[in-house]
Amino acid sequence: RFSGPTIHFVDEHYDTGRILAQRVVPVLANDTAEELAAREHQLYVEVAEALCEDRIVWRKDGVPLIQSKANPNETY
C-alpha cells in the first residue's frame, strides 16, 4: 500500500495550482497515522527549503525539478 503528498501552488480553485513535487510513500504494516504523516510531511520541508533557496527549476515541458544542495547539476 502507498500514500503520498502533492505539493502545489495555491490558486483560486481547489487543488488546481501548479504542482511543485509529488512523492510515493509506503504505508508500513504497523504504521500509525502520525508516523505515516511524518514521512509524508518531509516533502514539505524539502520543497520549502528549495523555494527559499531558489533551487526549483522548470523543464521545458513544465515539470519542476529540485536541484540538489550538494550538487546543483543534480536534480530530482
Backbone atoms as SQL, in Angstrom:
CREATE TABLE atoms (id INTEGER PRIMARY KEY, chain TEXT, resi INTEGER, resn TEXT, atom TEXT, x REAL, y REAL, z REAL);
INSERT INTO atoms VALUES
  (1, 'A', 1, 'ARG', 'N', 0.836, -1.176, 0.000),
  (2, 'A', 1, 'ARG', 'CA', 0.000, 0.000, 0.000),
  (3, 'A', 1, 'ARG', 'C', 0.879, 1.236, 0.000),
  (4, 'A', 2, 'PHE', 'N', 0.323, 2.269, -0.612),
  (5, 'A', 2, 'PHE', 'CA', 1.075, 3.507, -0.748),
  (6, 'A', 2, 'PHE', 'C', 0.183, 4.706, -0.486),
  (7, 'A', 3, 'SER', 'N', 0.814, 5.773, -0.099),
  (8, 'A', 3, 'SER', 'CA', 0.171, 7.069, 0.069),
  (9, 'A', 3, 'SER', 'C', 1.146, 8.088, -0.499),
  (10, 'A', 4, 'GLY', 'N', 0.869, 9.349, -0.310),
  (11, 'A', 4, 'GLY', 'CA', 1.852, 10.326, -0.738),
  (12, 'A', 4, 'GLY', 'C', 1.302, 11.728, -0.858),
  (13, 'A', 5, 'PRO', 'N', 2.193, 12.692, -0.653),
  (14, 'A', 5, 'PRO', 'CA', 1.808, 14.095, -0.745),
  (15, 'A', 5, 'PRO', 'C', 2.001, 14.662, -2.146),
  (16, 'A', 6, 'THR', 'N', 1.228, 15.672, -2.447),
  (17, 'A', 6, 'THR', 'CA', 1.437, 16.517, -3.622),
  (18, 'A', 6, 'THR', 'C', 1.547, 17.944, -3.100),
  (19, 'A', 7, 'ILE', 'N', 2.638, 18.608, -3.436),
  (20, 'A', 7, 'ILE', 'CA', 2.853, 19.993, -3.035),
  (21, 'A', 7, 'ILE', 'C', 2.600, 20.856, -4.262),
  (22, 'A', 8, 'HIS', 'N', 1.727, 21.850, -4.125),
  (23, 'A', 8, 'HIS', 'CA', 1.418, 22.696, -5.282),
  (24, 'A', 8, 'HIS', 'C', 1.171, 24.133, -4.851),
  (25, 'A', 9, 'PHE', 'N', 1.313, 25.028, -5.826),
  (26, 'A', 9, 'PHE', 'CA', 0.945, 26.418, -5.581),
  (27, 'A', 9, 'PHE', 'C', -0.558, 26.496, -5.375),
  (28, 'A', 10, 'VAL', 'N', -1.007, 27.517, -4.677),
  (29, 'A', 10, 'VAL', 'CA', -2.430, 27.740, -4.442),
  (30, 'A', 10, 'VAL', 'C', -2.936, 28.746, -5.463),
  (31, 'A', 11, 'ASP', 'N', -4.083, 28.453, -6.045),
  (32, 'A', 11, 'ASP', 'CA', -4.734, 29.404, -6.942),
  (33, 'A', 11, 'ASP', 'C', -6.184, 29.574, -6.494),
  (34, 'A', 12, 'GLU', 'N', -7.012, 30.123, -7.350),
  (35, 'A', 12, 'GLU', 'CA', -8.391, 30.428, -6.945),
  (36, 'A', 12, 'GLU', 'C', -9.299, 29.205, -6.878),
  (37, 'A', 13, 'HIS', 'N', -8.822, 28.039, -7.316),
  (38, 'A', 13, 'HIS', 'CA', -9.634, 26.818, -7.298),
  (39, 'A', 13, 'HIS', 'C', -9.030, 25.798, -6.337),
  (40, 'A', 14, 'TYR', 'N', -9.817, 24.806, -5.980),
  (41, 'A', 14, 'TYR', 'CA', -9.376, 23.782, -5.037),
  (42, 'A', 14, 'TYR', 'C', -8.470, 22.764, -5.720),
  (43, 'A', 15, 'ASP', 'N', -7.250, 22.608, -5.215),
  (44, 'A', 15, 'ASP', 'CA', -6.288, 21.605, -5.696),
  (45, 'A', 15, 'ASP', 'C', -5.989, 21.692, -7.190),
  (46, 'A', 16, 'THR', 'N', -5.889, 22.885, -7.726),
  (47, 'A', 16, 'THR', 'CA', -5.591, 23.022, -9.160),
  (48, 'A', 16, 'THR', 'C', -4.317, 23.808, -9.429),
  (49, 'A', 17, 'GLY', 'N', -3.625, 24.241, -8.382),
  (50, 'A', 17, 'GLY', 'CA', -2.395, 25.014, -8.574),
  (51, 'A', 17, 'GLY', 'C', -1.288, 24.180, -9.205),
  (52, 'A', 18, 'ARG', 'N', -0.326, 24.862, -9.777),
  (53, 'A', 18, 'ARG', 'CA', 0.802, 24.205, -10.441),
  (54, 'A', 18, 'ARG', 'C', 1.564, 23.323, -9.445),
  (55, 'A', 19, 'ILE', 'N', 1.776, 22.060, -9.814),
  (56, 'A', 19, 'ILE', 'CA', 2.431, 21.096, -8.936),
  (57, 'A', 19, 'ILE', 'C', 3.923, 21.385, -8.854),
  (58, 'A', 20, 'LEU', 'N', 4.438, 21.352, -7.629),
  (59, 'A', 20, 'LEU', 'CA', 5.867, 21.530, -7.372),
  (60, 'A', 20, 'LEU', 'C', 6.567, 20.199, -7.131),
  (61, 'A', 21, 'ALA', 'N', 5.911, 19.278, -6.442),
  (62, 'A', 21, 'ALA', 'CA', 6.542, 17.996, -6.133),
  (63, 'A', 21, 'ALA', 'C', 5.490, 16.985, -5.699),
  (64, 'A', 22, 'GLN', 'N', 5.796, 15.718, -5.965),
  (65, 'A', 22, 'GLN', 'CA', 4.975, 14.603, -5.504),
  (66, 'A', 22, 'GLN', 'C', 5.913, 13.495, -5.051),
  (67, 'A', 23, 'ARG', 'N', 5.433, 12.667, -4.152),
  (68, 'A', 23, 'ARG', 'CA', 6.255, 11.553, -3.683),
  (69, 'A', 23, 'ARG', 'C', 5.355, 10.388, -3.299),
  (70, 'A', 24, 'VAL', 'N', 5.792, 9.185, -3.619),
  (71, 'A', 24, 'VAL', 'CA', 5.122, 7.967, -3.183),
  (72, 'A', 24, 'VAL', 'C', 5.732, 7.572, -1.845),
  (73, 'A', 25, 'VAL', 'N', 4.873, 7.323, -0.862),
  (74, 'A', 25, 'VAL', 'CA', 5.319, 6.951, 0.480),
  (75, 'A', 25, 'VAL', 'C', 4.660, 5.619, 0.830),
  (76, 'A', 26, 'PRO', 'N', 5.464, 4.603, 1.166),
  (77, 'A', 26, 'PRO', 'CA', 4.862, 3.317, 1.520),
  (78, 'A', 26, 'PRO', 'C', 4.115, 3.392, 2.847),
  (79, 'A', 27, 'VAL', 'N', 3.007, 2.680, 2.920),
  (80, 'A', 27, 'VAL', 'CA', 2.269, 2.524, 4.176),
  (81, 'A', 27, 'VAL', 'C', 2.774, 1.223, 4.791),
  (82, 'A', 28, 'LEU', 'N', 3.472, 1.333, 5.901),
  (83, 'A', 28, 'LEU', 'CA', 4.056, 0.163, 6.551),
  (84, 'A', 28, 'LEU', 'C', 3.013, -0.551, 7.407),
  (85, 'A', 29, 'ALA', 'N', 3.222, -1.839, 7.616),
  (86, 'A', 29, 'ALA', 'CA', 2.232, -2.680, 8.295),
  (87, 'A', 29, 'ALA', 'C', 1.821, -2.145, 9.663),
  (88, 'A', 30, 'ASN', 'N', 2.764, -1.630, 10.418),
  (89, 'A', 30, 'ASN', 'CA', 2.459, -1.176, 11.781),
  (90, 'A', 30, 'ASN', 'C', 2.386, 0.336, 11.908),
  (91, 'A', 31, 'ASP', 'N', 2.248, 1.034, 10.798),
  (92, 'A', 31, 'ASP', 'CA', 2.191, 2.494, 10.823),
  (93, 'A', 31, 'ASP', 'C', 1.011, 3.015, 11.626),
  (94, 'A', 32, 'THR', 'N', 1.273, 4.067, 12.359),
  (95, 'A', 32, 'THR', 'CA', 0.173, 4.860, 12.905),
  (96, 'A', 32, 'THR', 'C', -0.063, 6.002, 11.912),
  (97, 'A', 33, 'ALA', 'N', -1.176, 6.657, 12.046),
  (98, 'A', 33, 'ALA', 'CA', -1.457, 7.808, 11.169),
  (99, 'A', 33, 'ALA', 'C', -0.377, 8.868, 11.334),
  (100, 'A', 34, 'GLU', 'N', 0.091, 9.039, 12.556),
  (101, 'A', 34, 'GLU', 'CA', 1.110, 10.052, 12.833),
  (102, 'A', 34, 'GLU', 'C', 2.443, 9.710, 12.175),
  (103, 'A', 35, 'GLU', 'N', 2.825, 8.436, 12.200),
  (104, 'A', 35, 'GLU', 'CA', 4.091, 8.017, 11.578),
  (105, 'A', 35, 'GLU', 'C', 4.051, 8.204, 10.063),
  (106, 'A', 36, 'LEU', 'N', 2.949, 7.806, 9.456),
  (107, 'A', 36, 'LEU', 'CA', 2.802, 7.981, 8.011),
  (108, 'A', 36, 'LEU', 'C', 2.817, 9.465, 7.658),
  (109, 'A', 37, 'ALA', 'N', 2.087, 10.258, 8.403),
  (110, 'A', 37, 'ALA', 'CA', 2.044, 11.702, 8.137),
  (111, 'A', 37, 'ALA', 'C', 3.428, 12.321, 8.264),
  (112, 'A', 38, 'ALA', 'N', 4.206, 11.891, 9.240),
  (113, 'A', 38, 'ALA', 'CA', 5.556, 12.443, 9.423),
  (114, 'A', 38, 'ALA', 'C', 6.424, 12.162, 8.201),
  (115, 'A', 39, 'ARG', 'N', 6.331, 10.953, 7.645),
  (116, 'A', 39, 'ARG', 'CA', 7.115, 10.633, 6.441),
  (117, 'A', 39, 'ARG', 'C', 6.622, 11.443, 5.242),
  (118, 'A', 40, 'GLU', 'N', 5.316, 11.594, 5.121),
  (119, 'A', 40, 'GLU', 'CA', 4.770, 12.386, 4.018),
  (120, 'A', 40, 'GLU', 'C', 5.187, 13.850, 4.131),
  (121, 'A', 41, 'HIS', 'N', 5.187, 14.372, 5.335),
  (122, 'A', 41, 'HIS', 'CA', 5.453, 15.798, 5.540),
  (123, 'A', 41, 'HIS', 'C', 6.904, 16.185, 5.303),
  (124, 'A', 42, 'GLN', 'N', 7.810, 15.221, 5.205),
  (125, 'A', 42, 'GLN', 'CA', 9.204, 15.532, 4.889),
  (126, 'A', 42, 'GLN', 'C', 9.313, 16.266, 3.560),
  (127, 'A', 43, 'LEU', 'N', 8.431, 15.947, 2.620),
  (128, 'A', 43, 'LEU', 'CA', 8.474, 16.603, 1.315),
  (129, 'A', 43, 'LEU', 'C', 8.191, 18.099, 1.446),
  (130, 'A', 44, 'TYR', 'N', 7.314, 18.485, 2.360),
  (131, 'A', 44, 'TYR', 'CA', 7.030, 19.908, 2.566),
  (132, 'A', 44, 'TYR', 'C', 8.298, 20.667, 2.951),
  (133, 'A', 45, 'VAL', 'N', 9.091, 20.073, 3.830),
  (134, 'A', 45, 'VAL', 'CA', 10.338, 20.704, 4.267),
  (135, 'A', 45, 'VAL', 'C', 11.288, 20.856, 3.083),
  (136, 'A', 46, 'GLU', 'N', 11.442, 19.791, 2.299),
  (137, 'A', 46, 'GLU', 'CA', 12.347, 19.835, 1.147),
  (138, 'A', 46, 'GLU', 'C', 11.926, 20.903, 0.137),
  (139, 'A', 47, 'VAL', 'N', 10.636, 20.976, -0.149),
  (140, 'A', 47, 'VAL', 'CA', 10.145, 21.943, -1.136),
  (141, 'A', 47, 'VAL', 'C', 10.252, 23.368, -0.596),
  (142, 'A', 48, 'ALA', 'N', 9.920, 23.577, 0.671),
  (143, 'A', 48, 'ALA', 'CA', 10.037, 24.920, 1.257),
  (144, 'A', 48, 'ALA', 'C', 11.483, 25.400, 1.219),
  (145, 'A', 49, 'GLU', 'N', 12.416, 24.525, 1.573),
  (146, 'A', 49, 'GLU', 'CA', 13.835, 24.892, 1.505),
  (147, 'A', 49, 'GLU', 'C', 14.245, 25.214, 0.075),
  (148, 'A', 50, 'ALA', 'N', 13.831, 24.376, -0.860),
  (149, 'A', 50, 'ALA', 'CA', 14.194, 24.588, -2.266),
  (150, 'A', 50, 'ALA', 'C', 13.625, 25.904, -2.786),
  (151, 'A', 51, 'LEU', 'N', 12.399, 26.235, -2.409),
  (152, 'A', 51, 'LEU', 'CA', 11.810, 27.513, -2.821),
  (153, 'A', 51, 'LEU', 'C', 12.593, 28.687, -2.245),
  (154, 'A', 52, 'CYS', 'N', 12.896, 28.620, -0.956),
  (155, 'A', 52, 'CYS', 'CA', 13.624, 29.716, -0.302),
  (156, 'A', 52, 'CYS', 'C', 15.035, 29.880, -0.855),
  (157, 'A', 53, 'GLU', 'N', 15.628, 28.786, -1.296),
  (158, 'A', 53, 'GLU', 'CA', 16.999, 28.811, -1.807),
  (159, 'A', 53, 'GLU', 'C', 17.051, 28.896, -3.333),
  (160, 'A', 54, 'ASP', 'N', 15.893, 29.095, -3.962),
  (161, 'A', 54, 'ASP', 'CA', 15.804, 29.228, -5.423),
  (162, 'A', 54, 'ASP', 'C', 16.413, 28.020, -6.143),
  (163, 'A', 55, 'ARG', 'N', 16.071, 26.808, -5.653),
  (164, 'A', 55, 'ARG', 'CA', 16.596, 25.583, -6.245),
  (165, 'A', 55, 'ARG', 'C', 15.553, 24.795, -7.026),
  (166, 'A', 56, 'ILE', 'N', 14.436, 25.416, -7.361),
  (167, 'A', 56, 'ILE', 'CA', 13.455, 24.748, -8.213),
  (168, 'A', 56, 'ILE', 'C', 13.633, 25.273, -9.624),
  (169, 'A', 57, 'VAL', 'N', 13.832, 24.350, -10.550),
  (170, 'A', 57, 'VAL', 'CA', 13.964, 24.701, -11.965),
  (171, 'A', 57, 'VAL', 'C', 12.848, 23.990, -12.721),
  (172, 'A', 58, 'TRP', 'N', 12.479, 24.557, -13.854),
  (173, 'A', 58, 'TRP', 'CA', 11.365, 24.013, -14.629),
  (174, 'A', 58, 'TRP', 'C', 11.881, 23.496, -15.962),
  (175, 'A', 59, 'ARG', 'N', 11.551, 22.239, -16.260),
  (176, 'A', 59, 'ARG', 'CA', 11.878, 21.702, -17.581),
  (177, 'A', 59, 'ARG', 'C', 11.024, 22.409, -18.625),
  (178, 'A', 60, 'LYS', 'N', 11.410, 22.272, -19.885),
  (179, 'A', 60, 'LYS', 'CA', 10.662, 22.914, -20.972),
  (180, 'A', 60, 'LYS', 'C', 9.221, 22.438, -21.034),
  (181, 'A', 61, 'ASP', 'N', 8.972, 21.205, -20.586),
  (182, 'A', 61, 'ASP', 'CA', 7.604, 20.677, -20.613),
  (183, 'A', 61, 'ASP', 'C', 6.807, 21.043, -19.356),
  (184, 'A', 62, 'GLY', 'N', 7.379, 21.893, -18.498),
  (185, 'A', 62, 'GLY', 'CA', 6.661, 22.378, -17.326),
  (186, 'A', 62, 'GLY', 'C', 6.832, 21.557, -16.064),
  (187, 'A', 63, 'VAL', 'N', 7.611, 20.491, -16.126),
  (188, 'A', 63, 'VAL', 'CA', 7.827, 19.649, -14.948),
  (189, 'A', 63, 'VAL', 'C', 8.866, 20.305, -14.032),
  (190, 'A', 64, 'PRO', 'N', 8.544, 20.446, -12.740),
  (191, 'A', 64, 'PRO', 'CA', 9.507, 21.053, -11.818),
  (192, 'A', 64, 'PRO', 'C', 10.556, 20.037, -11.374),
  (193, 'A', 65, 'LEU', 'N', 11.767, 20.513, -11.197),
  (194, 'A', 65, 'LEU', 'CA', 12.858, 19.696, -10.671),
  (195, 'A', 65, 'LEU', 'C', 13.507, 20.460, -9.526),
  (196, 'A', 66, 'ILE', 'N', 13.902, 19.748, -8.495),
  (197, 'A', 66, 'ILE', 'CA', 14.588, 20.368, -7.369),
  (198, 'A', 66, 'ILE', 'C', 16.077, 20.086, -7.507),
  (199, 'A', 67, 'GLN', 'N', 16.866, 21.148, -7.480),
  (200, 'A', 67, 'GLN', 'CA', 18.313, 20.990, -7.559),
  (201, 'A', 67, 'GLN', 'C', 18.857, 20.526, -6.213),
  (202, 'A', 68, 'SER', 'N', 19.815, 19.623, -6.272),
  (203, 'A', 68, 'SER', 'CA', 20.486, 19.135, -5.073),
  (204, 'A', 68, 'SER', 'C', 21.242, 20.272, -4.396),
  (205, 'A', 69, 'LYS', 'N', 21.245, 20.273, -3.066),
  (206, 'A', 69, 'LYS', 'CA', 22.041, 21.263, -2.332),
  (207, 'A', 69, 'LYS', 'C', 23.528, 21.025, -2.574),
  (208, 'A', 70, 'ALA', 'N', 23.930, 19.765, -2.555),
  (209, 'A', 70, 'ALA', 'CA', 25.343, 19.414, -2.669),
  (210, 'A', 70, 'ALA', 'C', 25.887, 19.624, -4.077),
  (211, 'A', 71, 'ASN', 'N', 25.055, 19.333, -5.086),
  (212, 'A', 71, 'ASN', 'CA', 25.498, 19.451, -6.472),
  (213, 'A', 71, 'ASN', 'C', 24.368, 20.047, -7.306),
  (214, 'A', 72, 'PRO', 'N', 24.425, 21.330, -7.615),
  (215, 'A', 72, 'PRO', 'CA', 23.348, 21.987, -8.364),
  (216, 'A', 72, 'PRO', 'C', 23.085, 21.384, -9.744),
  (217, 'A', 73, 'ASN', 'N', 24.018, 20.575, -10.255),
  (218, 'A', 73, 'ASN', 'CA', 23.800, 19.916, -11.545),
  (219, 'A', 73, 'ASN', 'C', 22.926, 18.679, -11.415),
  (220, 'A', 74, 'GLU', 'N', 22.680, 18.219, -10.195),
  (221, 'A', 74, 'GLU', 'CA', 21.806, 17.074, -9.945),
  (222, 'A', 74, 'GLU', 'C', 20.418, 17.574, -9.564),
  (223, 'A', 75, 'THR', 'N', 19.406, 16.940, -10.145),
  (224, 'A', 75, 'THR', 'CA', 18.022, 17.291, -9.818),
  (225, 'A', 75, 'THR', 'C', 17.239, 16.026, -9.495),
  (226, 'A', 76, 'TYR', 'N', 16.140, 16.214, -8.808),
  (227, 'A', 76, 'TYR', 'CA', 15.225, 15.097, -8.518),
  (228, 'A', 76, 'TYR', 'C', 13.808, 15.586, -8.525);
